[in-house]
């Protein structure tokens, strides 16, 4: 069985999770597989697009966490998985999947990665990335317009009605469950610590 290290990277929207994730992947190259928690949003074929737009996507119930937990267990056992792919323009899963093969380092990234106990138990390293709220919303606006086909009015409405309140109820409290809290995805000291820890675990 492959010696696998699973890292959970959590934090609010726009906090710098992806930046830190990409730095780890760049360091360990093909030894790293990245799974985005957002791809595990529950499938909602039973409702219209307009209804899906109104759902609360920042609540734990929006995710199919049982499937993610099973997939991580499979990867750790040395088996490949078919990871779902989420279509942000349609607010629903697409019909596509992506094959993820077992690797020495698996990163699970998402706002609520540390919230679920079953998921948390699978993580060897738990990281929380935090950032100023103003920085986070600005990054979210830029990302959602450029990458997800959203309009500014819709982003603002979603942020005020679900993203912001859910952050303080469900995301922020998980900071206390992290092994390490960093203030930026570009924090070099934190990155060097994590790099050394991964190297140590892989060599054990």
Residue, then its C-alpha position, 0 to 999 in steps of 0.5 A: x500500500x502506498x504511503x499517502x499523506x492527506x492534507x486538508x486546506x480550509x478557510x473562507x472564500x478568497x482566503x488564499x487556499x488555492x494559492x497555498x495548494x498550488x505551491x504544494x503541488x508545484x513543489x511535489x509535482x506528480x506526487x500530489x493529487x488535488x481534490x476540490x470539495x466544491x466538486x462534491x456539491x450535491x446533484x440537483x437535477x430535480x429543480x430548475x436553474x433559477x431554484x438552484x441559484x437560490x440554494x445555500x451553497x455554504x452550508x454543510x448540507x450542500x455537500x455530498x461529504x459521504x462520497x468524498x470520504x469514501x473516495x479518500x478512503x479508496x485513494x488511500x487504499x491505492x484505488x483510483x476514483x472518478x471525481x465528480x465535476x461541478x458546473x458553476x454556470x449551471x449550479x449543478x454537477x456536470x455529467x463528466x467525471x475526472x479520474x484521480x489516481x492514488x498519489x503520495x500526497x492528496x490535498x483536499x481544498x474547500x471552505x468546510x474541509x475541517x467541518x465534518x468529523x469523518x472527513x477530518x479523521x482522514x486528514x494527516x495535516x489540517x491547515x486553515x488559511x485566513x485573510x481580511x474579509x474585504x480582501x476575501x470578497x474582492x478576490x471572490x468577485x474577481x474569480x466569479x466574474x472571470x472563471x464562473x460566469x457570474x454577474x456582480x449583482x448576483x455575487x453580492x446577493x449570494x455573499x450577503x445572504x449565505x456566504x457571509x453568515x455561513x462563514x461565521x457560523x460554519x467556516x470560522x469556527x473550524x480554525x480552532x480545529x486546524x494544526x496550523x493557521x496561516x495568514x496568507x497563501x504566500x506565507x513562506x515560513x508556513x510553506x517551508x514547515x508544511x513542505x518539511x512535514x510532508x517530506x518527513x511523512x513520505x519518508x517514514 
